[in-house]
Amino acid sequence: MRTVIINGANGYVASNFINNLLKQHYKVIALVRANKQDPEERMNEVLAHINDGKEINTSNLEVYNYFLNDRNFSMDENVLKSIFSGNVDYFHFAASLKYDEKSIDEISSGNWLITKTTQYSKSTRLNEIRPRNWKNQPEFASSNHLDEGTYMRVEKLKENPVVQGIDAIGGMVLTSYIDAGKIEIGPVFDIYSTNAIEGQRFSIPLRTGEKMFERFTVGGFLGYGTKSNELKYGLNFAWQLLPTDKFIIRGNYSDDYNLVSQDKYLRFIKKNPNTRGNGNFIAAITSKENNPYLKEEKNFNLIMEYNAREDISFEVSPYFLHSIETPDVHFTRNNVNYHTYNNYGILFNTRLAFGQYYDQYYFARVYYIDETPVINLSMDLGQVKLPGNTSDNFGMYAQFHGSISGKVNMGLTFMRYMVNGGYLFGGAPYDLLDMPAGSMSYGYAKYRYNLLHHSSFAHNLYTNVHLDFNGGGIILNRIPFMRKLKLREMASLKTHYGKLTGSYKPVFDLPGYYTTEMSKPYAEIGFGLTNIFKVLRMEYVRQLGGTYLNSGFTDKNGIFFRAEMSF
């Protein structure tokens, strides 16, 4: 009887694979990580779900508890030797990987599975090396060799239109770029947005792709506002100095409008966030009131990035910013109005990923949210220059900012989180304050707020919490006709707390549409469904508590939508 060993066995792809193997009378050894349930219960529960509750013969199935990153998979050495003895087929799956049923049928019908002979080593030297790096060690050198037939099967898989489609969509979602050959289009979320100054904003963002230059890219954007009848533009480049991404230099220049409330640290968490309008496409097309609080900017920055290894990266970014007032954004100091001002400085960021898995894309490392937290620690040092002010000590500021994001698995359910906080002190313009805001639309915001208006709080000492709970069908799957829809329960919590301290020395008067008063934390709580038609999330959000119901800068409740693809 043929033996197949599979780790991550309770994942959606792996469990479907195991289900088919058992029906074909293979002997299957399933490696499953325990949580509140023991591994065998978890495996049987998933198999029952796949077969709609019908019994399946599991006499050829053995289930073991394991942990991938521990020595010997956290298994007894004798047990490990016995199950890996002989010539067995071993498959590694990501337990969180999900595809829709149609894709499973298409992919599993092709001759694409790659089998490998598993080797076992008694070398004590490996105890000092992470298991994920064993493949590069001499003890397993022969197992790294793939024969010509394997490469042919991989190429056949790549030709599958379903796989190509999934890869293209996944790449666009993760990197915000569409691969069009020698040219890449993106960031795609900048193509269309809305704001009160430009009205409907259409942009053409492009850059050269990997098929043109492997280690260098140059690009930019050209944007047009239907209300302002203005053309805005930007130029950028990136250069990878070595064959690996250890050293990267990036440069950007733009003449454009940007939100006063933009979070300049968000780019360390979310790739290419929208800085001039609504945060996503649904928000752009369902906006109830366009955001008027933008300023015109001529911005130049240089980014020097050093990726020390998979766990840590450093970034140093000197910048220069020329800001120009707009109809609703003014720069007033002691009853004197300034049409423009300059500020320059240098931004430092350290990213601690603790070995979290990531995919390497063109000039981008995309980290996947899992149980390993990702921490970003930032420091911004700068100075403001006003027209006619020649003082060397005026307008000097510093800001410290930190964030942590990750995921907590709880059986079939999980919670994603992002928590940030910071402290700004010295003489700084008010747009450097933390300004939590919403989009005033029907689009659900992941890292912004849903009920807040375009202007609300303004604080120099602050913290924000974004929690996102996915029930995994734990309730809905108990209802027979709902189980077939594969809907997932959702709950969310967003909170902000902060204050304006005496250490902040305002360069300009804070506009009256912002408030610094905060007696209690602001909070939103939401309940809803995701995986609707595999692409949509719908959530009812309500303000928690009644402290800010009559503030004038927030709604009481609302229903919001977000495109979330589930595979």
C-alpha positions in Angstrom: 0.0 0.0 0.0 1.4 3.4 -1.1 2.1 5.8 1.9 1.7 9.5 1.6 2.7 11.9 4.4 1.1 15.4 4.4 1.7 18.3 6.8 -0.7 21.2 7.1 -3.2 18.4 6.6 -6.3 20.2 7.9 -6.0 23.0 5.3 -8.6 23.3 2.6 -6.4 22.1 -0.3 -4.6 19.4 1.7 -7.8 18.0 3.2 -9.4 17.7 -0.3 -6.2 15.9 -1.4 -6.4 13.6 1.6 -10.0 12.9 0.9 -9.2 11.7 -2.6 -6.3 9.6 -1.5 -8.4 7.8 1.1 -11.0 7.0 -1.6 -8.2 5.5 -3.7 -7.0 3.4 -0.7 -3.7 5.1 -0.1 -2.3 5.0 3.4 -2.2 8.6 4.6 -0.2 10.0 7.5 -1.6 13.4 8.4 0.4 15.9 10.4 -1.9 18.4 12.1 -1.1 21.0 14.7 -3.3 20.8 17.8 -5.2 23.7 19.3 -8.2 23.3 21.7 -9.1 20.2 19.7 -6.7 17.3 19.4 -5.3 16.7 15.9 -7.5 13.7 15.1 -10.7 15.6 16.0 -9.6 18.5 13.7 -8.9 16.2 10.8 -12.1 14.2 11.1 -14.1 17.5 11.4 -12.6 18.8 8.2 -13.2 15.5 6.3 -16.8 15.4 7.5 -17.3 19.0 6.2 -15.9 18.1 2.8 -18.3 15.1 2.6 -21.3 17.0 3.8 -21.5 14.9 7.0 -21.3 11.5 5.3 -19.0 8.9 6.8 -15.7 8.1 5.1 -13.5 5.1 5.7 -10.5 6.4 7.7 -8.9 3.1 8.5 -5.9 4.0 6.4 -5.5 7.4 8.0 -3.1 8.1 10.9 -3.0 11.6 12.5 -0.1 13.0 14.5 0.4 16.3 16.3 3.3 18.4 15.0 4.8 21.8 14.9 6.7 22.7 11.7 9.3 25.1 13.2 10.3 22.9 16.2 13.0 20.3 16.3 11.8 16.9 14.9 8.4 18.6 14.3 7.8 18.4 18.1 7.4 14.6 17.6 9.1 11.7 19.4 12.2 10.8 17.4 11.3 7.1 17.2 7.9 7.9 15.9 9.3 10.3 13.4 11.8 7.7 12.2 9.1 5.0 11.8 6.7 7.1 9.7 9.4 8.5 7.5 11.1 5.1 7.0 11.2 3.6 3.6 10.4 5.4 0.3 7.4 7.6 1.1 5.8 10.6 -0.7 5.8 13.8 1.4 3.8 16.9 0.6 4.0 20.3 2.4 0.8 22.4 2.4 0.0 25.8 4.0 -2.9 24.9 6.4 -4.5 28.4 5.8 -4.4 28.1 1.9 -7.9 28.2 0.4 -9.3 27.8 -3.1 -12.8 27.6 -4.4 -14.3 24.2 -5.4 -14.2 24.9 -9.1 -10.5 25.7 -8.9 -9.9 22.5 -6.9 -11.6 20.4 -9.6 -9.6 22.1 -12.4 -6.2 21.8 -10.7 -6.6 18.3 -9.3 -7.6 17.0 -12.8 -4.2 17.9 -14.2 -1.0 15.8 -14.0 0.9 18.3 -11.9 1.6 16.8 -8.5 5.3 16.7 -7.6 6.5 13.7 -5.6 9.8 13.7 -3.6 11.7 11.0 -1.7 11.9 12.2 1.8 15.3 11.9 3.6 15.9 11.6 7.3 19.2 12.8 8.9 20.6 12.1 12.3 23.0 15.1 12.1 23.1 17.0 15.4 24.3 20.0 13.5 20.8 20.5 12.2 19.6 21.2 15.7 21.1 24.6 15.5 19.4 25.4 12.2 15.8 26.4 11.6 13.8 23.5 9.9 12.7 25.9 7.1 16.4 26.2 6.1 17.2 22.4 6.1 16.7 22.2 2.4 19.8 24.3 1.8 22.0 22.0 4.0 24.4 19.3 2.6 22.6 16.6 4.5 19.6 17.1 2.2 21.5 18.3 -0.9 20.2 15.4 -3.1 16.6 16.1 -2.2 16.9 19.5 -3.8 17.4 18.0 -7.2 14.3 17.9 -9.5 14.4 15.8 -12.6 13.4 17.0 -16.1 10.0 15.4 -15.8 9.2 17.4 -12.7 10.0 20.7 -14.4 7.8 19.6 -17.3 4.9 19.0 -14.9 5.5 22.4 -13.3 5.4 24.1 -16.7 2.2 22.3 -17.5 0.7 23.6 -14.2 1.7 27.1 -15.1 -0.1 26.8 -18.5 -3.4 25.9 -16.8 -5.7 29.0 -17.3 -7.2 28.6 -13.9 -3.8 28.7 -12.3 -2.8 31.7 -14.4 -5.9 33.5 -13.5 -5.5 32.9 -9.8 -1.8 33.9 -10.0 -2.6 37.2 -11.8 -5.4 38.1 -9.4 -3.3 37.2 -6.4 -0.4 39.2 -7.6 -2.5 42.2 -8.2 -4.1 42.0 -4.8 -0.8 41.5 -3.0 1.4 44.0 -4.9 -1.3 46.4 -6.4 0.2 46.0 -9.9 -1.0 44.2 -13.1 1.7 42.5 -15.1 1.3 43.5 -18.7 4.6 42.2 -19.9 7.4 44.7 -20.2 5.0 47.3 -18.6 3.2 47.0 -15.3 0.0 48.9 -14.5 -0.4 50.2 -11.0 -0.9 50.8 -8.2 -4.3 49.8 -9.5 -6.2 51.5 -6.6 -4.9 54.8 -7.8 -6.6 54.5 -11.2 -9.9 55.9 -9.9 -10.8 57.9 -6.8 -12.9 60.9 -5.8 -12.3 64.0 -3.7 -13.9 67.5 -3.4 -11.2 69.3 -5.2 -10.7 67.2 -8.3 -14.1 65.5 -8.4 -13.6 62.3 -10.2 -9.9 61.5 -10.4 -8.6 59.3 -13.2 -5.0 58.3 -13.3 -2.7 56.3 -15.5 0.0 54.7 -13.3 2.7 52.7 -15.0 6.2 51.3 -14.5 8.6 49.2 -16.4 8.3 45.5 -15.5 10.7 42.7 -14.7 10.6 41.5 -18.3 12.2 44.8 -19.4 14.7 45.4 -16.6 15.3 42.7 -13.9 16.9 45.0 -11.3 15.7 48.4 -12.3 12.3 50.0 -12.8 11.2 53.5 -13.7 7.6 54.8 -13.9 5.1 57.4 -12.8 1.6 58.5 -13.1 -0.5 61.1 -14.9 -3.8 62.1 -13.2 -6.7 64.3 -14.3 -9.6 65.7 -12.2 -12.9 66.3 -13.9 -13.8 69.1 -11.5 -10.5 70.9 -11.2 -9.5 70.3 -14.9 -5.9 69.9 -13.8 -3.2 67.5 -14.7 -1.2 66.1 -11.8 1.9 63.9 -12.2 4.6 61.9 -10.5 7.8 60.1 -11.3 9.6 57.2 -9.5 12.4 54.7 -9.9 13.8 51.7 -8.0 17.1 50.1 -8.3 18.1 46.7 -6.8 21.9 46.9 -6.4 22.6 43.2 -6.0 21.2 40.0 -7.4 19.2 39.7 -4.2 17.0 42.4 -2.7 19.4 43.1 0.1 20.0 46.7 -1.0 17.3 48.7 -2.8 17.2 52.5 -3.6 13.9 54.2 -4.5 13.2 57.7 -5.5 9.8 59.6 -5.9 8.7 63.0 -7.0 5.1 64.1 -7.3 3.1 67.3 -7.9 -0.3 66.3 -6.6 -3.1 66.6 -4.0 -2.9 64.5 -0.8 -5.2 64.0 2.2 -4.3 66.1 5.3 -5.4 63.1 7.3 -3.2 60.6 5.5 -1.2 58.2 7.6 2.3 58.2 6.2 3.2 55.1 8.3 0.5 53.0 6.7 2.7 52.0 3.8 4.7 49.9 6.1 1.7 47.7 6.7 -0.3 48.1 3.5 1.3 48.2 0.1 0.6 51.4 -1.9 -2.2 53.0 0.2 -4.4 55.6 -1.5 -3.3 59.1 -0.2 -5.6 61.4 -2.2 -9.2 60.1 -1.9 -11.2 57.1 -0.9 -9.4 54.0 0.4 -10.9 51.4 -2.0 -13.0 51.1 -5.2 -16.3 50.5 -3.4 -15.7 53.6 -1.3 -14.9 55.7 -4.4 -18.2 54.8 -6.3 -20.4 55.0 -3.2 -19.1 58.2 -1.7 -21.8 60.2 0.1 -19.6 63.3 0.5 -16.3 63.9 -1.2 -13.4 64.8 1.1 -12.4 68.5 0.9 -9.5 68.3 3.2 -6.6 67.9 0.8 -3.5 70.1 0.4 -1.5 70.5 -2.8 2.0 69.1 -2.4 5.3 69.0 -4.3 7.0 66.0 -2.7 10.4 64.5 -3.2 11.8 61.5 -1.2 14.6 59.1 -1.5 14.3 55.7 0.2 17.3 53.5 1.0 16.2 50.0 2.0 18.4 47.3 3.6 17.0 43.8 4.0 19.3 42.2 6.5 17.6 38.8 6.3 14.1 37.4 6.3 13.5 38.7 9.8 14.5 42.3 9.7 14.8 45.3 7.4 15.8 48.9 7.7 14.8 52.0 5.8 16.2 55.5 5.7 14.2 58.1 3.8 15.2 61.8 3.5 12.3 63.9 2.2 11.4 67.5 1.1 7.8 68.7 1.1 6.4 71.9 -0.4 2.8 72.4 0.8 0.2 74.8 -0.8 -3.1 75.8 0.7 -6.4 74.8 -0.9 -10.0 76.2 -0.4 -10.6 74.2 2.8 -7.1 73.8 4.1 -5.3 76.9 5.4 -2.0 77.6 7.2 -2.6 80.4 9.7 -0.3 81.4 12.5 -1.0 84.4 14.8 -3.7 85.7 12.4 -1.2 85.6 9.5 -2.1 83.3 6.6 0.7 81.5 4.8 -0.1 80.4 1.3 2.8 77.8 1.3 5.4 76.3 3.6 8.2 73.8 3.4 9.3 71.0 5.6 12.1 68.5 5.3 13.4 65.7 7.4 14.5 62.1 7.5 12.3 59.1 8.3 13.7 55.9 9.8 11.9 52.5 9.9 12.8 49.1 11.3 10.7 46.1 10.4 10.9 43.0 12.6 9.2 40.0 11.0 10.5 37.2 13.2 10.9 34.8 10.2 7.4 35.3 9.0 6.8 33.8 5.5 6.7 36.2 2.6 6.6 36.1 -1.2 9.2 37.8 -3.2 7.7 40.0 -5.9 9.2 42.6 -8.2 10.8 45.1 -5.8 8.4 44.0 -3.0 8.4 41.5 -0.1 4.8 40.6 0.6 4.4 39.2 4.2 1.4 37.1 4.9 -0.6 37.7 8.0 -0.2 34.7 10.3 0.5 34.0 13.9 3.9 35.5 13.7 3.6 39.3 14.5 5.2 41.9 12.3 6.5 45.0 14.2 7.4 48.3 12.6 9.3 51.0 14.6 9.6 54.4 13.0 11.2 57.7 13.9 10.7 61.0 11.9 13.0 64.0 12.5 12.2 67.2 10.6 11.9 71.0 10.5 9.4 73.4 9.1 10.4 76.6 7.2 7.9 79.5 6.8 8.3 82.2 4.3 10.2 85.1 5.9 11.2 83.1 9.0 15.0 82.7 9.1 15.3 81.2 12.6 17.4 78.0 12.7 15.6 76.6 15.7 12.0 77.2 14.6 9.7 74.3 13.7 11.9 71.4 14.7 9.9 68.2 15.5 10.3 64.5 16.2 7.8 61.7 16.0 8.0 58.1 17.2 5.5 55.6 15.8 5.1 51.9 16.2 2.7 49.2 15.0 2.2 45.5 15.4 0.0 43.3 13.1 -0.7 39.6 13.0 -3.2 36.9 13.4 -4.5 34.7 16.2 -5.8 31.2 15.2 -8.5 29.7 17.3 -9.4 26.4 15.6 -11.6 27.1 12.6 -11.8 30.8 13.7 -9.2 33.4 13.6 -8.7 37.1 14.5 -6.5 39.6 12.6 -5.2 42.6 14.4 -3.3 45.8 13.8 -2.4 48.1 16.7 -0.4 51.3 16.4 0.6 54.2 18.6 2.8 57.2 18.6 4.0 60.5 20.0 4.7 63.7 18.2 6.5 66.6 19.9 8.1 69.9 19.0 7.1 72.5 16.4 5.1 70.6 13.8 2.3 71.4 11.3 -1.1 70.0 12.3 -1.1 67.5 9.4 1.5 65.5 11.2 -1.0 64.8 14.1 -2.8 61.5 14.2 -6.2 62.2 12.5 -8.5 59.2 12.4 -11.0 59.6 9.6 -13.6 57.7 7.6 -14.5 57.8 3.9 -18.2 58.8 4.3 -19.2 56.0 1.9 -20.5 52.5 1.8 -17.0 51.0 1.5 -15.7 49.1 4.5 -12.3 50.4 5.6 -9.7 48.0 6.8 -7.2 50.4 8.5 -9.4 53.5 8.7 -12.7 54.1 10.4 -16.2 53.6 9.0 -18.5 56.0 10.9 -16.2 58.9 11.4 -16.4 61.9 8.9 -13.5 63.3 7.0 -12.3 65.3 10.0 -12.6 64.3 13.6 -9.9 64.0 16.2 -6.3 65.5 16.1 -3.8 64.2 18.7 -0.1 64.1 19.1 -0.2 61.2 21.7 -2.4 58.4 20.3 -3.2 54.8 19.7 -5.5 52.9 17.3 -6.7 49.3 17.4 -8.2 47.4 14.5 -9.5 43.9 15.3 -11.1 41.6 12.7 -12.7 38.3 13.7 -13.6 35.6 11.2 -15.9 32.9 12.6 -14.9 30.3 9.9 -18.6 29.2 9.5 -18.7 28.0 13.1 -22.3 29.0 13.4 -23.6 29.1 9.8 -22.2 25.7 9.0 -24.7 24.2 11.5 -27.5 25.3 9.3 -27.8 22.8 6.4 -28.8 25.2 3.5 -26.4 27.9 4.7 -23.5 25.4 4.7 -23.6 25.1 0.9 -23.1 28.9 0.6 -19.9 28.7 2.7 -20.5 32.1 4.3 -18.3 33.2 7.2 -19.3 35.2 10.2 -17.4 38.4 10.8 -17.0 40.7 13.7 -14.8 43.8 14.0 -13.7 46.4 16.6 -12.0 49.7 15.9 -10.9 52.1 18.7 -9.0 55.3 18.9 -7.7 57.1 22.0 -5.4 60.1 22.2 -4.9 63.6 23.5 -3.0 66.8 22.6 -0.2 67.4 25.1 1.8 70.5 25.9 4.9 69.0 24.3 3.3 69.7 20.9 4.1 73.3 19.7 1.8 74.0 16.8 3.3 75.8 13.8 -0.2 76.6 12.6 -3.6 77.1 14.3 -5.6 73.9 14.3 -8.7 74.3 12.1 -12.0 74.4 13.8 -13.2 71.2 12.1 -10.9 69.2 14.2 -11.3 68.4 17.9 -8.7 67.6 20.5 -11.3 66.8 23.2 -11.5 63.2 24.2 -13.1 62.1 27.4 -13.5 58.4 26.5 -12.0 56.2 23.7 -13.9 56.3 20.4 -15.0 52.8 19.3 -16.9 51.1 16.5 -18.2 47.5 16.6 -19.4 45.6 13.5 -21.1 42.3 12.7 -21.5 40.8 9.2 -20.7 38.1 6.6 -17.9 37.5 4.3 -17.2 35.0 1.4 -20.4 36.3 -0.3 -20.1 35.0 -3.9 -16.4 34.4 -2.9 -15.6 38.1 -3.3 -17.7 40.3 -1.0 -17.9 41.2 2.7 -20.9 43.0 4.2 -21.0 44.4 7.7 -23.3 46.4 10.0 -21.2 48.8 12.0 -22.4 50.7 15.1 -20.8 53.3 17.3 -20.0 51.7 20.7 -21.3 53.9 23.5 -23.0 57.2 23.1 -20.2 59.6 24.0 -19.7 61.0 20.5 -23.2 60.5 19.0 -23.9 64.2 18.9 -20.4 65.4 18.1 -21.2 66.2 14.5 -18.2 64.3 13.1 -19.5 60.7 13.3 -22.5 58.7 12.2 -24.5 56.4 14.6 -24.4 53.3 12.4 -24.3 52.0 8.9 -23.9 49.1 6.5 -20.6 48.7 4.6 -19.2 46.5 1.9 -15.7 45.4 0.9 -14.2 43.3 -1.8 -12.5 40.3 -0.2 -11.5 37.4 -2.4 -11.6 33.9 -0.9 -10.0 31.0 -2.7 
